[in-house]
Every structure is written in structure tokens, then in C-alpha cells.
Amino acid sequence: MDSRTKGKTVMEVGSDGVAVITLINPPVNSLSFDVLYNLKSNYEEALSRNDVKAIVITGAKGKFSGGFDISGFGEIQKGTRKEPKVGYISIDILTDLLEAARKPSVAAIDGLALGGGLELSMACHARISTPGAQLGLPELQLGVIPGFGGTQRLPRLVGLTKALEMILTSKPVRAEEGHSLGLIDAVVPSAELLTTARRWALDIVERRKPWISSVLKTDKLPPLGEAREILKFARGQTRKQAPNMKHPLMCLDALETGIVSGPRAGLEKEAEVGSQVISLDTTKGLIHVFFSQRGTVKVPGVTDRGLIPRKIKKVAIIGGGLMGSGIATALILSNYPVILKEVNEKFLEAGIGRVKANLQSRVRKGSMSKEKFEKTMSLLKGSLDYESFRDVDMVIEAVIENISLKQQIFADLEKYCPQHCILASNTSTIDLNKIGERTKSQDRIVGAHFFSPAHVMPLLEIVRTNHTSAQVIVDLLDVGKKIKKTPVVVGNCTGFAVNRMFFPYTQAAMFLVERGADPYLIDSAVSKFGMPMGPFRLCDLVGFGVAIATATQFIENFPERTYKSMIIPLMQEDKRAGEATRKGFYLYDDKRKAKPDPELKKYIEKARSMSGANVDPKLVKLSEKEIIEMTFFPVVNEACRVFAEGIAVKAADLDIAAIFGMGFPPYRGGIMFWADSIGSKYIYSRLDEWSKTYGDFFKPCAFLAERGSKGAPLSAPVEQARSRL
Ligand SMILES: CCCCCCCCCCC/C=C/C(=O)SCCNC(=O)CCNC(=O)[C@H](O)C(C)(C)COP(=O)(O)OP(=O)(O)OC[C@H]1O[C@@H](n2cnc3c(N)ncnc32)[C@H](O)[C@@H]1OP(=O)(O)O
């Protein structure tokens, strides 16, 4: 392939009169501009040649297409690529050239047909697929819409309700389901794919198979009145579930236009809104997240050294509490044999019981069969000593946050585990150098920080010290991939990346409340901003025991910028420890539904008098925008410190850590991306002003001050950062 072009298509014309056009753009045959323009010229040639009767489109190396080349959106957003005429791809090429052609086309789908890939196949006159192929329109997840005709053709092929489900959830279906839905005409083994597709294409020419233009089909569409009701319901749901995003509603507009005014009007509307959504801020954020998420596994100096991950055949976990049992669940779900160690029979039984309950909940929900449950549970063995650790390849310690206990465990592990065994700790805050102080195995000590519940939450913070070997990081990245986690590799310090960013967020909330802001209004503003819940509801969920233990670490290590509020310790003294005790910042009923508690005032007033804070009339009347700024700009400030210190090597890693570890809304692109969308100058000036009024908690760090004074982007690489990695 020419190195200046991004992908191509090749066409071969067989003696049977079928032209096979192959999409070639590794690794997923995405539809770059080069691929699309090549496809067009191949098509024009095929249509003009007398020796071509029909056309088959397929993808190279077992993948049809992963859709439009997502980096193309970035080029359009940055202005480095001019967008073609509105509707050029979907109307001019796919509809008027391909679908309306005098020669039929058949899509031969192997592996996957996603987004623009599936849309291209739907413009063909039939689709043949291999078993298990993934078929979907995941565009909304990227902030764009199925703009290559998908809003028009999918409802006509599978019906309006199923099309809405597939488009709004972005979830793909397998080929077998696609077949029963009418999206796929035949499912055949891989070896028969091309021959079947060629024959099918010729059968269409000979009228032995129907010549169907999906865009003209009407048999699967409901009557107009019913369609309008279905769309009205979908709009209501969308507004509720994605209140801060416009593109799903714009997508529904395109769907509705097609149903009400016909497919041509629908395609035109789709082209119009498709081109508009590209410049939405939410789209920019989501596309940034797509590439940043895939970028976390690219660690300079580690993953560029040609190291091959070693095979991890068996894992041991120490501690069967909430974290340990969650980690064990995640591992056995991905077929890793696991030994769970506890200190006595009672704790061991409880730990195994937790793993069982995690899996049983899947059986109850129907996502796991009873046989699979038994098979998965059989991978878990309990142990009360270290004898069975002699052949494990990795240990993950997940006991309580007690330094001397962890030091003892690591010293024991060194004695019992084989020399190559990775020694990981699930600590969320403690310095790993301290944990490994009593060993000579520093090069294989690493942090594997999971988030609770570990079998559900997607983030894995991989913490490396100055001594951790690159091989160990590569191994853990591989385990992370196998257990379907998004890993972020960070440096060693108190709180690592996620908890360091988290801490100022809850602290800022306590600070505001002590000065008169309403905690329930803060929670409401933060939820509207897009966080899954506000800081007070979150403290209740995590529990005050954990909140106090974490705060203690931060007060010890970063005293100059820790705000010491007594609200939580005062409530804890009164045996209100959050949701688990049914009382915290909120009161909880039997169904764990939270409602505000008028008694909370009492604790706030007492904490206020202890800290000597006064009610500040300005802070009592904060607008929602001010609440967001005062709670999240301190987070940006800490993220800047983490970045400047080299704890994170890329700003984009902090974006992913914030999204998957804190629940920061993905459509805002992550903490640093969001900060840059506001501007470093403004953030710096606000923090600087608050620090003068309210103290050092808000004081901008040197990195933010430097970039803010110039208005420079916070996410630009740190030259010669004082790397601690
Ligand atoms: C002409 C346009 C201008 C006019 C505007 C018109 C209006 C807009 C109309 C748009 C209509 C069509 C839109 C689309 O098709 S958007 C794309 C839809 N597709 C997807 O969302 C799929 C995304 N990809 C995935 O889900 C997975 O990558 C996949 C399941 C395909 C494979 O997963 P796997 O785990 O095996 O691998 P990775 O995810 O790590 O990916 C491997 C590498 O491939 C890169 N990749 C994947 N998909 C794309 C893509 N569509 N475009 C570009 N690059 C893609 C991914 O980044 C990885 O790269 P690296 O190895 O470098 O990290």
C-alpha cells in the first residue's frame, strides 16, 4: 500500500462475470476517504465493463469493515480535511451509484460490519455473513450518527423498534440474530463465503434471487401513527438518559423524516444532521475518548520494546473481602484459575460466598447459564496457607489498607512464590515502595488497583515504581486486556492518579457545605453535569470508614492542600456511616432509595464551629455553573500536578482515568480535555482568586499557573517532566 494513502480497495473480475472488490485498510478495514474514493472508482469501472455482471464487496483478512475511519472526523474537526459535499458518500456514492446500479451487489461479511461498514453492506442488494460476525451501528457512542444511510435502511430491514434499539444502544448483534431479523440473507462458513456471495449475485442477475433495494422496502415499517408513537417514546427515553447530548435526538429526526416523508427526504435529512453533529463539543469529546482509551496500552519505554507478555496460568489472591472477591470473580470469568487465600475458615467461606453471589446474580439475570456458573466456580480454590502459591504466576494482595500487614504479606510471598511470580497489590493509596520494603523483589512489585465492584468496574490502574520491570507491566497489561479492563499505567505516589483526582472533588464539596452551600443542591448540580451521582451520595455509597482512611493518607502526605472537614467523622461517631448503615448524608429506605435528611444540618453546624468557618453569603447562593467550577477546578488542579510530576505520561491517560475511575462524563472528553475546552487561563484565574479568598486548598499549582498565564493547553505534553516512572 502506498504509504501516503490510507487504505485502498482492489477489484478482481472472475471468469464468472463477478467483480470482487476488497476493502483493505488494516487493522479493521475502516472506510477512510482513500478507501471510499477507491471504492467509487472501482464501482464505476465495474459498471462500465461488459465482462462484469455483478459485484461482491468484501473485506481483507477476515474483517468486512469497522466503519468510517474515525480519525477522519478529527481531521474535519481540526480543519485539516475539507468535508466533502453534504451527502456525497451516502447519497451520491452509496445510493445513486451502488444501490441504484443496473448491476447487483452482494456484501460478503466476515468478522465485523460496524457503522459505515454495515451501512455500506445495507446499500448492497444482499448480505451473506459468516457465523458470529458482529453487525451494528455504534455511531452514537462516538457522538456521530449512522450517516451513510443507516438511519433509513436499518429500520426498513429489521423494523423500527429493533433498529432504534440497535442505534440507541450502539450494541451489535451477531450474524445469526441478524439473519433472523432480516438484516442478513444467509449465514455460511468462512470457507464458503465468497463462493456463496458470487453465486448469490449471479442469481440476482438471473432473477433466481430477489433484487432488493433496502431503502425502498416498506414491509417492515409500522403504520405512520404507530411509528410516530414509537419515535415519541424513544425521544422521551433519550432525553432522560442522555440529557446533555443533542446528537441522539438529531439522529431520531433523520429517522422520522424518512418514515414520514420518504427515504430520499430521510437521506437528505440524515446527511444534513450528520454533517452538523461533527462539530458538536460532545462529539469532539467522545472521539477523543475512543482514541485515548486505545492509547492507554501504548506506554513509552515499555510497550515499544518488543516484549512479549508471559503466559499467566494461575493467579492467587490474598483477601476475600469485597475487593478480593471481586477481583477473583473478574479473573475466573476470563478463565484464569484462581486461589483465594484467607486467614481462617470463616473468612474463606465468606470470600468464596461473595464470588458465588457475584456469579449467581448473572445467572439470575439470564446472562450466565447454570453450566457456565459451575464451570466458572470450579476455577476457584480456597486456601489458608501459602503452600499452594508455589506454582502461581501472579499474586494480587487485596487486604485492608494497613502498611505493616502488607509488608509482612509481601515478605512471605517472596519466600513461597516462584522467582518469576508477579507480586501485585490492590492498594488504592499506599506507596508501593513501602509495601515492598522488606523484600528484595522490587522489580516484580506492581500495583493492580481495581475499582469496586472489581468484576464490574472497567478501570485497572497499573502502578509502577522506579524498580518495576517493563516485562511485569507488559504482563499485567495483557491480563488487563484478557479480563476486559481498560488499563492506565501510572507512577507510584500516595493515591496514584485516580484517588488523587478524586480527593479534591469531595473535599471541595465539604468546604462549600461548611460555608453554607446546600449539599443536596451540590449533588443535583453535579449529577446534571453528568456524573453518575454527586459527591455526598458517593460518600454514602463508599462508606465513611473508607472515606476517613483515604483522607488520613492525604492529610499525612499533602497537608498543605488538604481541607480538614469534621462532617464525616462527626457522623461516624454517631454511627451514621453511609448507605450501609442507612444513614449518612442521606437517609435510605429498604430499597436503598435516598432521601434528604433534615438532621444533617446539625452535623454541618458542629463541623463549622470546629473548623472556625463562617457561612459565606456568596457560597450559599452559588449557581449550578459555580458549583461545577468550585468542585471540578480543584480536580483539574490536582490532575495538573499528577501530569507535571510524571505520574501520568499522557494527559489523555488522565482523561480515561477520570472517566472510568471517577465516572466523569465521557462526552466531556475527560478531565484534561474538558479543562482545555474551558481554557487554562480562566481556570487558573478562578482558582487564583479563590485561593486568595479561601486559602491554599484552591491554590493553583506551578504547572497550571505557568500554562494558565499563557493560556496554553493543559494537555500538551510535558517536556522534561520530572518523571517518577
Ligand atoms: C465522509 C465523511 C464526512 C462526511 C460526514 C458524514 C456524516 C457522518 C457519517 C458517518 C457514518 C459512519 C460513521 C462510522 O462508521 S463511525 C465508526 C463506527 N465504527 C465503530 O464505532 C467501531 C469502532 N471500533 C471498534 O469498536 C473496535 O475497534 C473493533 C470492534 C472494530 C475492534 O476491536 P479490537 O478490540 O479488536 O481492537 P481495537 O479496538 O483495539 O482497535 C484496533 C485498532 O483499530 C483502530 N480502529 C478500530 N476501528 C476504527 C475505525 N472505525 N476507524 C479508525 N480506526 C479504527 C483502533 O483505533 C485501533 O488502533 P490502534 O491499534 O492504533 O490503537
The ligand as an SDF file (V2000), in Angstrom:
LIG
                    3D

 63 65  0  0  0  0  0  0  0  0999 V2000
  -17.0900   11.2420    4.6030 C   0  0  0  0  0  0  0  0  0  0  0  0
  -17.3770   11.6740    5.9670 C   0  0  0  0  0  0  0  0  0  0  0  0
  -17.5520   13.1040    6.0990 C   0  0  0  0  0  0  0  0  0  0  0  0
  -18.9260   13.4470    5.9440 C   0  0  0  0  0  0  0  0  0  0  0  0
  -19.6230   13.2940    7.2570 C   0  0  0  0  0  0  0  0  0  0  0  0
  -20.8080   12.4480    7.1110 C   0  0  0  0  0  0  0  0  0  0  0  0
  -21.5380   12.3030    8.3710 C   0  0  0  0  0  0  0  0  0  0  0  0
  -21.0380   11.1960    9.2150 C   0  0  0  0  0  0  0  0  0  0  0  0
  -21.4060    9.8890    8.6740 C   0  0  0  0  0  0  0  0  0  0  0  0
  -20.6930    8.8300    9.3770 C   0  0  0  0  0  0  0  0  0  0  0  0
  -21.2320    7.4850    9.0570 C   0  0  0  0  0  0  0  0  0  0  0  0
  -20.3620    6.4170    9.5340 C   0  0  0  0  0  0  0  0  0  0  0  0
  -19.7750    6.5100   10.7190 C   0  0  0  0  0  0  0  0  0  0  0  0
  -18.9140    5.4240   11.2380 C   0  0  0  0  0  0  0  0  0  0  0  0
  -18.7450    4.3820   10.6900 O   0  0  0  0  0  0  0  0  0  0  0  0
  -18.1430    5.7810   12.6760 S   0  0  0  0  0  0  0  0  0  0  0  0
  -17.2920    4.3050   13.0750 C   0  0  0  0  0  0  0  0  0  0  0  0
  -18.2020    3.2300   13.5390 C   0  0  0  0  0  0  0  0  0  0  0  0
  -17.4440    2.1200   13.9880 N   0  0  0  0  0  0  0  0  0  0  0  0
  -17.1320    1.9130   15.2450 C   0  0  0  0  0  0  0  0  0  0  0  0
  -17.5420    2.6210   16.1220 O   0  0  0  0  0  0  0  0  0  0  0  0
  -16.2370    0.7630   15.5360 C   0  0  0  0  0  0  0  0  0  0  0  0
  -15.0860    1.2180   16.3640 C   0  0  0  0  0  0  0  0  0  0  0  0
  -14.1480    0.1530   16.5990 N   0  0  0  0  0  0  0  0  0  0  0  0
  -14.3660   -0.8270   17.4880 C   0  0  0  0  0  0  0  0  0  0  0  0
  -15.3950   -0.9330   18.1110 O   0  0  0  0  0  0  0  0  0  0  0  0
  -13.2690   -1.8000   17.6700 C   0  0  0  0  0  0  0  0  0  0  0  0
  -12.0710   -1.1830   17.3080 O   0  0  0  0  0  0  0  0  0  0  0  0
  -13.4270   -3.0930   16.8510 C   0  0  0  0  0  0  0  0  0  0  0  0
  -14.6210   -3.9040   17.3940 C   0  0  0  0  0  0  0  0  0  0  0  0
  -13.6150   -2.7900   15.3770 C   0  0  0  0  0  0  0  0  0  0  0  0
  -12.1340   -3.9470   17.0190 C   0  0  0  0  0  0  0  0  0  0  0  0
  -11.8790   -4.1250   18.4010 O   0  0  0  0  0  0  0  0  0  0  0  0
  -10.4860   -4.7180   18.9110 P   0  0  0  0  0  0  0  0  0  0  0  0
  -10.6010   -4.7950   20.3950 O   0  0  0  0  0  0  0  0  0  0  0  0
  -10.1640   -5.9190   18.1590 O   0  0  0  0  0  0  0  0  0  0  0  0
   -9.3890   -3.6480   18.5140 O   0  0  0  0  0  0  0  0  0  0  0  0
   -9.2100   -2.1360   18.9480 P   0  0  0  0  0  0  0  0  0  0  0  0
  -10.4640   -1.5360   19.4000 O   0  0  0  0  0  0  0  0  0  0  0  0
   -8.0320   -2.0430   19.8230 O   0  0  0  0  0  0  0  0  0  0  0  0
   -8.8790   -1.4800   17.5270 O   0  0  0  0  0  0  0  0  0  0  0  0
   -7.7070   -1.8650   16.8030 C   0  0  0  0  0  0  0  0  0  0  0  0
   -7.1880   -0.6620   16.0830 C   0  0  0  0  0  0  0  0  0  0  0  0
   -8.1410   -0.2770   15.0870 O   0  0  0  0  0  0  0  0  0  0  0  0
   -8.4590    1.0920   15.2350 C   0  0  0  0  0  0  0  0  0  0  0  0
   -9.8470    1.2680   14.8010 N   0  0  0  0  0  0  0  0  0  0  0  0
  -10.8920    0.4960   15.0590 C   0  0  0  0  0  0  0  0  0  0  0  0
  -11.9930    0.9500   14.4500 N   0  0  0  0  0  0  0  0  0  0  0  0
  -11.6120    2.0410   13.7710 C   0  0  0  0  0  0  0  0  0  0  0  0
  -12.2970    2.9590   12.9320 C   0  0  0  0  0  0  0  0  0  0  0  0
  -13.5860    2.8280   12.6270 N   0  0  0  0  0  0  0  0  0  0  0  0
  -11.6040    3.9840   12.4330 N   0  0  0  0  0  0  0  0  0  0  0  0
  -10.2900    4.1330   12.6740 C   0  0  0  0  0  0  0  0  0  0  0  0
   -9.5710    3.2900   13.4670 N   0  0  0  0  0  0  0  0  0  0  0  0
  -10.2410    2.2570   13.9870 C   0  0  0  0  0  0  0  0  0  0  0  0
   -8.2750    1.3660   16.7070 C   0  0  0  0  0  0  0  0  0  0  0  0
   -8.0860    2.7220   16.9280 O   0  0  0  0  0  0  0  0  0  0  0  0
   -7.0340    0.5420   16.9920 C   0  0  0  0  0  0  0  0  0  0  0  0
   -5.9410    1.2820   16.5110 O   0  0  0  0  0  0  0  0  0  0  0  0
   -4.5550    1.2140   17.2480 P   0  0  0  0  0  0  0  0  0  0  0  0
   -4.1000   -0.2060   17.1730 O   0  0  0  0  0  0  0  0  0  0  0  0
   -3.6940    2.1690   16.5140 O   0  0  0  0  0  0  0  0  0  0  0  0
   -4.8040    1.6470   18.6560 O   0  0  0  0  0  0  0  0  0  0  0  0
  1  2  1  0
  2  3  1  0
  3  4  1  0
  4  5  1  0
  5  6  1  0
  6  7  1  0
  7  8  1  0
  8  9  1  0
  9 10  1  0
 10 11  1  0
 11 12  1  0
 12 13  2  0
 13 14  1  0
 14 15  2  0
 14 16  1  0
 16 17  1  0
 17 18  1  0
 18 19  1  0
 19 20  1  0
 20 21  2  0
 20 22  1  0
 22 23  1  0
 23 24  1  0
 24 25  1  0
 25 26  2  0
 25 27  1  0
 27 28  1  0
 27 29  1  0
 29 30  1  0
 29 31  1  0
 29 32  1  0
 32 33  1  0
 33 34  1  0
 34 35  2  0
 34 36  1  0
 34 37  1  0
 37 38  1  0
 38 39  2  0
 38 40  1  0
 38 41  1  0
 41 42  1  0
 42 43  1  0
 43 44  1  0
 43 58  1  0
 44 45  1  0
 45 46  1  0
 45 56  1  0
 46 47  1  0
 46 55  1  0
 47 48  2  0
 48 49  1  0
 49 50  1  0
 49 55  2  0
 50 51  1  0
 50 52  2  0
 52 53  1  0
 53 54  2  0
 54 55  1  0
 56 57  1  0
 56 58  1  0
 58 59  1  0
 59 60  1  0
 60 61  2  0
 60 62  1  0
 60 63  1  0
M  END
$$$$
